[in-house]
Amino acid sequence: MLDILLTWLVTTISFLIISRLPIGVEIDSFGKAAITAAVFGLLNALLRPILLLFSLPFILITLGLFLFVLNAIVFQIASQIVDGFRLRYGFWSALIGSIALSIVNSVLLSFI
């Protein structure tokens, strides 16, 4: 249980960090970042396996690069669910934001 809370907190901080980068991801406050991290985690747990199953041929053809597109889709769905989490440039912000989120999340989790 502590691991889940720690991962959620690190993802919240990661969302706040990428919202400060000039990539078009905007988050209003820490509370909105926490809600966004929770929604993003739930979407990754529930929706991503279904998307992986249906897009498996594309993933195999592109040697896994299509996984970035799947992350961007989940990122964009999270932005439409959470009020106060916006993507200024649409899909491109989602794609760059999901890549930045995974990098920042990995760096922060490596310190812990």
MOLINQUI-V300688 format. One record per residue. N is the residue number from 1. D_LAST is the distance of its C-alpha to the last C-alpha in Angstrom with 1 decimal. Layout:
n	d_last
N	D_LAST
N	D_LAST
This chain:
n	d_last
1	15.8
2	12.6
3	10.7
4	13.1
5	12.9
6	9.1
7	9.8
8	12.9
9	11.6
10	9.4
11	12.6
12	14.7
13	13.2
14	13.6
15	17.1
16	17.9
17	16.9
18	19.1
19	21.8
20	22.2
21	22.8
22	26.5
23	26.3
24	28.0
25	25.3
26	26.1
27	24.4
28	26.3
29	23.8
30	20.5
31	22.3
32	23.4
33	20.0
34	18.8
35	21.9
36	21.5
37	18.0
38	19.6
39	22.6
40	20.9
41	18.9
42	22.3
43	24.1
44	21.8
45	22.3
46	26.1
47	27.5
48	25.7
49	27.0
50	30.5
51	30.2
52	29.0
53	32.0
54	34.5
55	33.2
56	32.8
57	35.8
58	34.4
59	31.1
60	33.0
61	35.4
62	32.8
63	30.7
64	27.7
65	28.0
66	29.2
67	25.8
68	25.0
69	28.1
70	27.0
71	23.7
72	25.9
73	28.2
74	25.6
75	24.3
76	27.9
77	28.7
78	25.8
79	27.3
80	30.7
81	29.6
82	27.7
83	29.9
84	28.4
85	26.5
86	28.8
87	29.0
88	31.6
89	32.5
90	32.3
91	31.2
92	30.3
93	27.8
94	26.4
95	26.1
96	24.6
97	22.3
98	21.0
99	20.4
100	18.7
101	16.5
102	15.4
103	14.7
104	12.8
105	10.8
106	10.0
107	9.2
108	6.8
109	5.1
110	5.4
111	3.8
112	0.0
